[in-house]
């Protein structure tokens, strides 16, 4: 009798020379199949000078002592080859490739990340990668699922003092693609000193205005406006220009523009 999976010989009642069965049948089988390491899986002819314990997967069309044993695990013991017939699901490590292989039931296949399940099979995740290029994954606000979102790309800067007429507050070259929404939704301005009169700050892409930030008289915050979404590519220039006529008191201006990685 043998065990059903690994075909390890079982001891019988009153069996003589039990040590032969245990040593050759049990211990050797465990030695080769538990934490199985394979020297090579592409040889069809036995190596010339194997050492005791050397283990191979027999390639197709085998010859010599390996004939009739394709896909089998060949284990050299006591100057002879012993063979183990794999079944579906066996997993081994092939040393010359530094890779794991599993048996499909008919052949050995490499175990790669591509063959593993992805997070999309989980019930609390988006069902597809389609349309999600370059987005990031996060836990949603309800804290009960995952979702794809555009990567944020916010830009902040500070201008100390009081701007002069049409003074450039900042000039910034982009190093990656960035998208800003229409109306510049989510952007903020905060001044340390309130404006005396209404003051309009111009936001420009490559020297053409695409939006404004308007500070009301006596205000320290701004209302942003942009007729349409605006995209900046790497190399484009964002220029922020102060009011055409300098406000007497508006000063210490901090601006944060809310964008997304394009």
C-alpha positions in Angstrom: 0.0 0.0 0.0 1.1 3.5 -0.7 -0.2 6.9 0.3 -2.7 8.4 -2.2 -0.9 11.7 -3.0 2.9 11.2 -2.7 2.8 7.4 -3.2 4.9 6.9 -0.1 5.1 3.2 0.8 3.2 2.2 3.9 4.4 -0.3 6.5 2.5 -3.5 6.9 2.0 -5.6 10.0 4.9 -7.9 10.8 6.9 -6.5 7.9 10.5 -7.5 7.9 13.3 -5.0 7.2 11.1 -2.0 7.9 14.1 0.2 7.9 14.4 -0.4 4.1 10.9 0.9 3.5 11.3 3.8 5.9 14.7 4.9 4.6 14.3 4.3 0.9 10.6 4.8 0.5 9.6 7.4 3.2 12.6 9.5 4.1 13.9 9.7 0.5 10.5 10.7 -0.8 10.1 13.4 1.8 13.7 14.5 1.1 13.0 15.1 -2.6 9.4 16.4 -2.5 9.2 18.6 0.6 10.7 22.0 -0.1 11.5 20.6 -3.6 14.5 22.2 -5.4 15.3 21.3 -9.0 18.7 21.7 -10.5 17.4 22.0 -14.1 14.1 21.3 -15.9 15.3 21.3 -19.5 17.5 18.2 -19.7 16.3 15.2 -21.7 19.4 13.2 -21.0 20.7 12.3 -17.5 23.8 14.3 -16.4 27.0 12.4 -16.6 28.1 12.5 -13.0 25.2 13.1 -10.6 25.6 13.4 -6.9 23.4 11.6 -4.4 20.3 13.7 -4.0 20.5 15.6 -7.3 17.0 16.3 -8.6 15.8 17.2 -12.0 12.6 17.6 -14.0 12.8 15.4 -17.0 12.3 17.3 -20.3 10.3 16.0 -23.3 11.7 13.1 -25.4 14.0 11.8 -22.7 16.7 9.3 -23.4 18.9 6.9 -21.5 17.9 6.1 -17.9 15.2 8.8 -18.1 13.4 7.3 -21.1 9.6 7.0 -20.6 9.7 9.6 -17.8 8.9 13.0 -19.4 7.8 15.7 -16.8 8.6 13.4 -14.0 10.9 14.4 -11.1 14.1 12.4 -11.3 16.0 11.9 -8.0 19.4 10.4 -7.9 19.8 8.0 -4.9 22.2 5.1 -4.2 23.7 5.2 -7.8 20.3 5.0 -9.5 17.5 7.2 -10.6 14.2 7.2 -8.8 11.2 9.0 -10.4 8.2 10.7 -8.9 5.1 11.4 -11.1 3.7 14.9 -10.4 0.1 15.7 -10.0 -1.7 19.0 -10.6 -0.6 21.7 -8.2 2.9 20.4 -7.3 5.2 23.4 -6.8 9.0 23.3 -7.1 11.9 25.8 -7.2 14.2 25.6 -10.3 17.6 26.7 -9.2 19.2 27.5 -12.6 16.3 29.9 -13.4 15.6 31.2 -9.9 12.0 30.6 -10.5 9.1 28.6 -9.1 7.2 26.2 -11.4 3.9 24.4 -10.8 2.5 21.4 -12.5 -0.7 22.0 -14.5 -1.6 18.4 -14.8 0.1 18.0 -18.1 3.2 20.3 -18.0 5.3 22.4 -15.8 4.5 26.2 -16.0 6.3 29.1 -14.4 4.6 30.7 -11.4 4.6 34.4 -12.1 2.7 37.4 -10.8 0.7 37.3 -14.0 -0.7 34.0 -12.9 -1.7 35.2 -9.5 -5.1 36.7 -8.7 -5.3 40.5 -8.8 -7.0 42.8 -6.3 -9.9 43.2 -8.8 -11.3 39.9 -7.7 -12.0 41.4 -4.3 -15.6 42.5 -3.7 -14.8 46.0 -2.4 -12.7 47.1 -5.4 -13.3 48.6 -8.8 -14.2 45.9 -11.4 -11.9 47.0 -14.2 -8.6 48.8 -15.0 -10.1 50.3 -18.1 -9.9 54.1 -18.2 -7.8 54.2 -15.0 -4.4 54.9 -16.4 -2.0 56.7 -14.1 -4.6 56.9 -11.3 -3.9 56.0 -7.7 -5.8 53.7 -5.4 -7.3 54.9 -2.1 -9.9 54.0 0.5 -13.1 55.8 -0.1 -14.6 58.4 2.2 -17.0 55.9 3.6 -14.0 53.7 4.6 -15.7 50.6 3.1 -14.2 50.1 -0.3 -11.3 51.0 -2.6 -11.5 53.4 -5.5 -9.4 54.8 -8.3 -8.8 58.5 -8.2 -6.7 61.0 -10.1 -3.4 61.8 -8.4 -3.5 65.3 -6.9 -1.0 67.9 -8.0 -1.4 71.0 -6.0 0.8 74.1 -6.4 1.4 76.6 -3.6 3.4 79.8 -3.5 3.7 83.0 -1.4 4.4 86.5 -2.4 5.6 88.8 0.5 4.9 92.5 0.5 2.6 94.5 -1.7 2.7 93.8 -5.5 3.4 96.6 -7.9 1.5 97.3 -11.1 1.3 94.1 -13.2 4.1 92.6 -11.1 4.8 88.9 -11.6 4.2 87.1 -8.4 5.4 83.8 -9.6 6.7 82.1 -12.7 6.8 78.3 -12.7 7.9 75.8 -15.3 6.0 72.5 -15.1 7.9 69.2 -15.0 4.9 67.0 -15.7 1.4 67.1 -17.1 -1.1 68.8 -14.8 -4.8 69.5 -15.3 -6.8 72.4 -13.6 -10.6 72.2 -13.5 -12.9 74.9 -14.8 -13.5 77.7 -12.3 -10.3 76.5 -10.7 -12.5 74.7 -8.2 -10.8 74.0 -4.9 -8.1 76.6 -5.3 -7.5 79.1 -2.5 -6.0 82.5 -1.9 -5.2 84.1 1.5 -3.7 87.5 2.0 -2.1 88.7 5.1 -3.4 92.2 4.6 -6.8 93.0 3.1 -7.3 94.8 -0.2 -8.4 98.4 -0.2 -10.4 98.0 -3.4 -11.2 95.1 -5.7 -8.0 93.5 -7.0 -7.8 91.0 -9.9 -4.9 88.6 -10.1 -4.2 87.1 -13.5 -3.3 83.4 -14.0 -1.6 82.7 -17.3 -0.5 79.7 -19.3 2.5 80.6 -21.6 1.6 84.3 -21.2 -2.1 83.8 -22.1 -4.6 84.3 -19.4 -6.7 81.2 -18.6 -8.1 82.3 -15.2 -8.3 85.0 -12.5 -8.4 85.3 -8.7 -10.5 88.3 -7.6 -10.1 89.8 -4.1 -13.0 91.9 -3.1 -12.6 95.3 -1.4 -11.6 94.7 2.2 -11.2 91.0 1.5 -8.4 88.7 2.2 -9.6 85.7 0.1 -10.4 85.4 -3.6 -13.0 84.1 -6.0 -11.4 82.1 -8.7 -12.7 82.0 -12.3 -11.7 79.9 -15.3 -14.0 79.4 -18.3 -12.8 75.9 -19.0 -10.4 73.2 -17.8 -6.8 74.0 -18.5 -4.0 71.5 -19.1 -0.3 72.1 -18.7 2.3 69.9 -20.3 5.8 69.4 -19.1 7.7 72.6 -20.1 4.6 74.9 -20.1 4.9 78.0 -18.0 2.5 79.2 -15.3 2.7 82.9 -14.6 0.7 84.7 -11.8 0.5 88.5 -12.3 -0.6 91.0 -9.8 -3.4 93.6 -10.4 -2.9 95.9 -13.4 -3.2 98.8 -10.9 -1.5 97.9 -7.7 -3.8 97.9 -4.6 -2.7 100.1 -1.8 -2.8 97.5 0.9 -3.2 94.0 -0.5 -0.1 92.2 0.7 1.5 88.9 1.8 -0.4 86.8 -0.7 -0.5 83.0 -0.5 -2.1 81.0 -3.3 -2.7 77.3 -3.7 -3.9 76.0 -7.0 -5.7 72.6 -6.9 -4.8 70.4 -9.8 -4.5 66.8 -10.9 -1.7 64.8 -12.4 -2.5 64.8 -16.1 
